[in-house]
């Protein structure tokens, strides 16, 4: 697969996982400064890693959400929780279980913050 095909497949997967709205916003924010990075993550995160056959999309979403709790990357956590709920067929209980699991391995303060953020997203999406 060449870089163009990898980018196209990556963009398709990125839109499927995160939703068109988020991806369109991200593309609109592309500048000369960050364009290469945007291309890089589209080709390699979405065009390579998310295409691998071993784990299904649901499992990859769980891994990403759990990793974002562990690393306290709250903006990405919110992005992926929102996408899992809105695009990925996840329920509030699915998110709760991920956070509970992470409470043991990442600590209660991280889980406490994750519950706060996820709760805000769940409430927002119900509107």
ROSE-4610 file (N, C-alpha, C; in Angstrom, 1 decimal, always signed):
// ROSE-4610
residu = [X/X/X/X/X/X/X/X/X/X/X/X/X/X/X/X/X/X/X/X/X/X/X/X/X/X/X/X/X/X/X/X/X/X/X/X/X/X/X/X/X/X/X/X/X/X/X/X/X/X/X/X/X/X/X/X/X/X/X/X/X/X/X/X/X/X/X/X/X/X/X/X/X/X/X/X/X/X/X/X/X/X/X/X/X/X/X/X/X/X/X/X/X/X/X/X/X/X/X/X/X/X/X/X/X/X/X/X/X/X/X/X/X/X/X/X/X/X/X/X/X/X/X/X/X/X/X/X/X/X/X/X/X/X/X/X/X/X/X/X/X/X/X/X/X/X/X/X/X/X/X/X/X/X/X/X/X/X/X/X/X/X/X/X/X/X/X/X/X/X/X/X/X/X/X/X/X/X/X/X/X/X/X/X/X/X/X/X/X/X/X/X/X/X/X/X/X/X/X/X/X/X/X/X/X/X/X/X/X/X/X/X/X/X/X/X/X/X/X/X/X/X/X/X/X/X/X/X/X/X/X/X/X/X/X/X/X/X/X/X/X/X/X/X/X/X/X/X/X/X/X/X/X/X/X/X/X/X/X/X/X/X/X/X/X/X/X/X/X/X/X/X/X/X/X/X/X/X/X/X/X/X/X/X/X/X/X/X/X/X/X/X/X/X/X/X/X/X/X/X/X/X/X/X/X/X/X/X/X/X/X/X/X/X/X/X/X/X/X/X/X/X/X/X/X/X/X/X/X/X/X/X/X/X/X/X/X/X/X/X/X/X/X/X/X/X/X/X/X/X/X/X/X/X/X/X/X/X/X/X/X/X/X/X/X/X/X/X/X/X/X/X/X/X/X/X/X/X/X/X/X]
num = [1/1/1/2/2/2/3/3/3/4/4/4/5/5/5/6/6/6/7/7/7/8/8/8/9/9/9/10/10/10/11/11/11/12/12/12/13/13/13/14/14/14/15/15/15/16/16/16/17/17/17/18/18/18/19/19/19/20/20/20/21/21/21/22/22/22/23/23/23/24/24/24/25/25/25/26/26/26/27/27/27/28/28/28/29/29/29/30/30/30/31/31/31/32/32/32/33/33/33/34/34/34/35/35/35/36/36/36/37/37/37/38/38/38/39/39/39/40/40/40/41/41/41/42/42/42/43/43/43/44/44/44/45/45/45/46/46/46/47/47/47/48/48/48/49/49/49/50/50/50/51/51/51/52/52/52/53/53/53/54/54/54/55/55/55/56/56/56/57/57/57/58/58/58/59/59/59/60/60/60/61/61/61/62/62/62/63/63/63/64/64/64/65/65/65/66/66/66/67/67/67/68/68/68/69/69/69/70/70/70/71/71/71/72/72/72/73/73/73/74/74/74/75/75/75/76/76/76/77/77/77/78/78/78/79/79/79/80/80/80/81/81/81/82/82/82/83/83/83/84/84/84/85/85/85/86/86/86/87/87/87/88/88/88/89/89/89/90/90/90/91/91/91/92/92/92/93/93/93/94/94/94/95/95/95/96/96/96/97/97/97/98/98/98/99/99/99/100/100/100/101/101/101/102/102/102/103/103/103/104/104/104/105/105/105/106/106/106/107/107/107/108/108/108/109/109/109/110/110/110/111/111/111/112/112/112/113/113/113/114/114/114/115/115/115/116/116/116/117/117/117/118/118/118/119/119/119/120/120/120/121/121/121/122/122/122/123/123/123/124/124/124/125/125/125/126/126/126/127/127/127]
x = [+0.9/+0.0/+0.9/+0.6/+1.4/+0.9/+1.6/+1.2/-0.2/-0.5/-1.8/-2.9/-2.8/-3.8/-3.9/-2.8/-2.8/-3.5/-3.3/-3.9/-5.5/-5.9/-7.3/-8.0/-7.3/-7.9/-7.9/-6.8/-6.8/-7.9/-8.1/-9.2/-10.6/-10.8/-12.0/-12.2/-11.2/-11.3/-11.4/-10.6/-10.7/-12.1/-12.7/-14.1/-15.1/-14.9/-15.8/-15.6/-14.4/-14.2/-14.6/-14.1/-14.3/-15.5/-16.1/-17.2/-16.8/-17.6/-17.3/-17.1/-17.9/-17.8/-16.5/-15.9/-14.6/-13.5/-13.6/-12.6/-12.6/-13.8/-13.9/-13.3/-13.6/-13.0/-11.5/-11.0/-9.6/-8.9/-9.5/-9.0/-9.1/-10.2/-10.3/-9.2/-8.7/-7.7/-6.2/-6.2/-4.9/-4.2/-2.9/-2.1/-0.8/+0.0/+1.3/+2.2/+2.0/+2.8/+2.4/+1.1/+0.7/+0.3/+0.3/-0.1/+0.6/+1.9/+2.6/+2.2/+2.0/+1.6/+0.2/-0.7/-2.1/-2.0/-1.1/-0.9/-0.3/+0.6/+1.3/+0.3/-0.5/-1.4/-2.5/-2.9/-3.9/-3.3/-2.1/-1.5/-1.1/-0.5/+0.0/-0.9/-1.6/-2.5/-3.7/-4.3/-5.6/-5.4/-4.4/-4.2/-3.4/-2.7/-1.9/-2.5/-2.3/-2.6/-4.1/-5.0/-6.4/-6.9/-6.1/-6.5/-6.0/-5.1/-4.6/-5.7/-5.6/-6.8/-6.9/-5.8/-5.9/-7.0/-7.1/-8.1/-9.2/-10.5/-11.6/-11.6/-12.5/-12.6/-13.0/-13.9/-14.4/-13.2/-12.4/-11.3/-10.3/-10.1/-9.1/-9.7/-11.0/-11.6/-11.3/-11.6/-11.4/-9.9/-9.0/-7.6/-7.2/-7.8/-7.4/-8.0/-9.3/-9.9/-9.2/-8.9/-8.1/-6.7/-6.1/-4.7/-4.8/-5.9/-6.0/-6.2/-7.0/-7.1/-5.7/-5.0/-3.7/-2.7/-2.8/-1.8/-2.4/-3.6/-4.2/-4.3/-4.5/-4.7/-6.2/-6.7/-8.1/-8.8/-8.2/-8.8/-9.0/-8.0/-8.2/-9.2/-9.2/-10.1/-11.5/-11.8/-13.1/-13.5/-12.5/-12.8/-13.2/-12.4/-12.7/-13.9/-14.2/-15.5/-16.7/-16.6/-17.7/-17.9/-16.8/-16.9/-17.4/-16.9/-17.4/-18.9/-19.4/-20.8/-21.7/-21.2/-21.9/-21.7/-20.6/-20.2/-20.0/-19.6/-19.1/-20.1/-21.3/-22.2/-22.0/-21.2/-20.9/-22.1/-22.3/-23.3/-22.6/-23.3/-22.7/-22.1/-22.8/-22.2/-20.9/-20.8/-19.5/-18.4/-18.6/-17.6/-17.3/-18.4/-18.3/-17.3/-17.5/-16.7/-15.2/-15.0/-13.6/-12.9/-13.7/-13.1/-12.9/-13.9/-13.7/-12.5/-12.2/-11.0/-9.8/-9.8/-8.6/-8.4/-9.5/-9.4/-8.4/-8.4/-7.4/-6.0/-5.9/-4.5/-3.9/-4.8/-4.3/-4.5/-5.3/-5.6/-6.9/-7.4/-8.7/-8.8/-7.8/-7.9/-8.1/-7.4/-7.6/-9.0/-9.5/-10.9/-11.9/-11.7/-12.6/-12.8/-11.7/-11.7/-12.4/-12.0/-12.6/-14.1/-14.6/-16.1/-16.7/-16.1/-16.6/-16.7/-15.7/-15.7/-16.7/-16.6/-17.5/-19.0/-19.3/-20.6/-21.1/-20.2/-20.6/-20.9/-20.1/-20.4/-21.7/-21.9/-23.2/-24.4/-24.3/-25.4/-25.6/-24.5/-24.6/-25.2/-24.8/-25.3/-26.8/-27.2/-28.7/-29.6/-29.0/-29.8/-30.2]
y = [-1.2/+0.0/+1.2/+2.2/+3.4/+4.4/+5.5/+6.5/+7.2/+7.3/+7.9/+7.0/+5.7/+4.7/+4.6/+4.6/+4.5/+5.7/+6.9/+8.1/+8.0/+7.5/+7.4/+6.4/+5.3/+4.3/+4.9/+5.6/+6.2/+7.2/+8.0/+9.0/+8.4/+7.3/+6.6/+6.0/+5.4/+4.8/+6.0/+7.0/+8.2/+8.7/+8.9/+9.4/+8.4/+7.1/+6.1/+6.1/+6.2/+6.1/+7.4/+8.5/+9.8/+10.6/+10.3/+11.0/+12.1/+12.4/+13.4/+14.8/+15.2/+16.5/+16.8/+15.8/+16.0/+16.1/+15.2/+15.1/+16.4/+16.9/+18.1/+19.3/+19.3/+20.4/+20.3/+19.1/+18.9/+19.4/+19.0/+19.4/+20.9/+21.5/+22.9/+23.7/+23.0/+23.6/+23.3/+22.7/+22.3/+23.6/+23.7/+24.9/+24.4/+25.3/+24.9/+24.3/+24.7/+24.2/+22.8/+22.5/+21.1/+20.1/+20.6/+19.7/+18.4/+18.4/+17.1/+16.2/+16.7/+15.9/+15.3/+16.1/+15.6/+14.5/+14.6/+13.6/+12.3/+12.5/+11.5/+10.6/+11.3/+10.5/+9.9/+10.5/+9.9/+8.6/+8.7/+7.5/+6.4/+6.8/+5.7/+5.3/+6.2/+5.8/+5.2/+5.9/+5.4/+4.5/+4.8/+4.0/+2.7/+2.6/+1.4/+0.7/+1.4/+0.7/+0.3/+1.3/+0.9/+0.0/-0.3/-1.3/-2.7/-2.8/-4.2/-5.1/-6.4/-7.3/-7.9/-7.9/-8.7/-8.2/-6.9/-6.4/-5.8/-6.0/-5.3/-3.8/-3.1/-1.6/-1.4/-2.2/-2.0/-2.1/-3.2/-3.4/-2.3/-1.8/-0.7/+0.6/+0.8/+1.9/+1.8/+0.6/+0.4/+0.6/+0.1/+0.4/+1.8/+2.6/+4.0/+4.8/+4.5/+5.2/+4.9/+3.6/+3.3/+3.9/+4.0/+4.6/+6.1/+6.7/+8.2/+8.5/+7.6/+7.7/+7.5/+6.5/+6.2/+7.4/+8.0/+9.1/+10.5/+10.5/+11.8/+12.8/+12.2/+13.0/+13.2/+14.2/+14.4/+14.9/+15.7/+16.1/+14.9/+14.1/+12.9/+11.9/+11.8/+11.0/+11.4/+12.7/+13.2/+12.9/+13.2/+12.9/+11.4/+10.5/+9.1/+8.6/+9.1/+8.7/+9.2/+10.5/+11.0/+10.2/+9.8/+9.1/+7.7/+7.0/+5.7/+5.7/+6.7/+6.8/+7.2/+8.1/+8.6/+7.8/+7.3/+6.6/+5.1/+4.7/+3.3/+2.3/+2.7/+1.8/+1.5/+2.3/+2.1/+2.7/+2.1/+2.6/+3.3/+4.0/+4.7/+3.6/+2.4/+1.3/+0.8/+0.8/+0.4/+1.3/+2.6/+3.6/+3.5/+3.3/+3.1/+1.9/+0.8/-0.4/-0.1/+0.6/+0.9/+1.8/+2.8/+3.6/+2.9/+2.0/+1.2/+0.3/-0.3/-1.1/-0.2/+1.0/+1.8/+2.4/+2.5/+2.9/+2.1/+0.8/-0.1/+0.1/+0.2/+0.2/+1.6/+2.6/+4.0/+4.9/+4.5/+5.2/+5.9/+6.0/+6.6/+8.1/+8.9/+10.3/+10.3/+9.5/+9.5/+9.0/+8.0/+7.5/+8.5/+9.2/+10.2/+11.3/+11.8/+12.8/+12.3/+11.0/+10.4/+10.3/+9.9/+9.8/+11.2/+12.2/+13.6/+14.0/+13.8/+14.2/+13.3/+12.0/+11.1/+11.4/+11.7/+12.1/+13.3/+14.3/+15.5/+15.2/+14.3/+14.0/+13.2/+12.3/+11.5/+12.4/+13.3/+14.3/+15.1/+15.6/+16.4/+15.7/+14.4/+13.6/+13.3/+13.2/+13.0/+14.1/+15.3/+16.5/+16.5]
z = [+0.0/+0.0/+0.0/-0.9/-0.9/+0.0/+0.2/+1.2/+0.8/-0.4/-0.8/-0.4/-0.7/-0.3/+1.2/+1.9/+3.3/+3.9/+3.3/+3.8/+3.6/+2.4/+2.1/+3.1/+3.3/+4.2/+5.6/+6.0/+7.3/+7.5/+6.5/+6.6/+6.8/+6.0/+6.1/+7.5/+8.1/+9.4/+10.5/+10.3/+11.2/+11.3/+10.2/+10.1/+10.8/+10.6/+11.1/+12.7/+13.2/+14.6/+15.3/+14.8/+15.5/+15.0/+13.9/+13.3/+12.4/+11.4/+10.4/+11.0/+12.0/+12.6/+13.2/+13.9/+14.6/+13.5/+12.5/+11.5/+10.7/+10.3/+9.5/+10.3/+11.6/+12.4/+12.5/+12.6/+12.6/+11.3/+10.2/+8.9/+8.7/+9.2/+9.0/+9.8/+10.9/+11.7/+11.2/+10.0/+9.5/+9.0/+9.3/+8.9/+8.3/+7.7/+7.2/+8.2/+9.5/+10.6/+11.0/+11.0/+11.5/+10.4/+9.2/+8.1/+8.0/+8.1/+8.1/+9.2/+10.4/+11.5/+11.3/+10.7/+10.4/+9.4/+8.4/+7.4/+8.1/+9.0/+9.7/+10.5/+11.3/+12.1/+11.3/+10.2/+9.4/+8.7/+8.2/+7.6/+8.6/+9.7/+10.6/+11.7/+12.4/+13.4/+12.8/+11.9/+11.3/+10.1/+9.3/+8.0/+8.3/+9.4/+9.7/+10.9/+12.1/+13.4/+13.5/+13.2/+13.4/+12.3/+11.3/+10.2/+10.5/+11.5/+11.8/+12.2/+11.8/+11.9/+13.3/+14.1/+15.4/+16.3/+16.6/+17.5/+16.7/+17.1/+16.4/+16.9/+16.3/+16.5/+18.0/+18.5/+19.9/+20.9/+20.7/+21.6/+21.5/+20.3/+20.1/+20.8/+20.8/+21.5/+23.0/+23.5/+24.9/+25.3/+24.5/+24.8/+24.8/+23.9/+23.8/+25.0/+25.3/+26.4/+27.7/+27.9/+29.1/+29.2/+28.0/+28.0/+28.3/+27.8/+28.0/+29.5/+30.2/+31.7/+32.3/+31.9/+32.5/+32.3/+31.2/+30.9/+31.2/+31.7/+32.0/+30.8/+29.7/+28.5/+28.3/+29.0/+29.2/+27.9/+27.1/+25.9/+24.9/+24.8/+24.0/+24.6/+25.9/+26.6/+26.2/+26.3/+26.0/+24.5/+23.7/+22.2/+22.0/+22.6/+22.4/+23.1/+24.3/+25.0/+24.1/+23.7/+22.9/+21.6/+21.0/+19.7/+20.0/+21.1/+21.4/+21.7/+22.3/+22.6/+21.4/+20.6/+19.5/+18.2/+18.0/+16.7/+16.9/+18.1/+18.3/+18.9/+19.2/+19.8/+21.3/+22.0/+23.4/+24.2/+25.3/+26.3/+27.4/+28.2/+29.4/+30.3/+30.4/+31.2/+30.7/+29.4/+28.8/+29.3/+29.2/+29.6/+31.1/+31.9/+33.3/+33.6/+33.0/+33.2/+32.9/+31.8/+31.4/+32.6/+33.0/+34.1/+35.4/+35.8/+37.0/+36.9/+35.7/+35.5/+35.7/+35.2/+35.3/+36.7/+37.5/+38.9/+39.6/+39.4/+40.1/+39.6/+38.3/+37.7/+37.5/+37.5/+37.3/+38.5/+39.4/+40.6/+40.6/+41.9/+42.1/+41.6/+41.8/+41.3/+39.8/+39.1/+37.6/+37.3/+37.9/+37.7/+38.1/+39.2/+39.6/+38.6/+38.0/+37.0/+35.7/+35.4/+34.2/+34.3/+35.5/+35.7/+35.6/+36.1/+35.9/+34.5/+33.7/+32.3/+31.5/+31.7/+31.0/+31.3/+32.6/+33.0/+32.2/+32.1/+31.3/+29.9/+29.3/+27.9/+27.8/+28.7/+28.6/+28.7/+29.7/+29.8/+28.6/+28.0/+26.8/+25.6/+25.5/+24.3/+24.5/+25.7/+26.0/+25.5/+25.4/+25.1/+23.6]
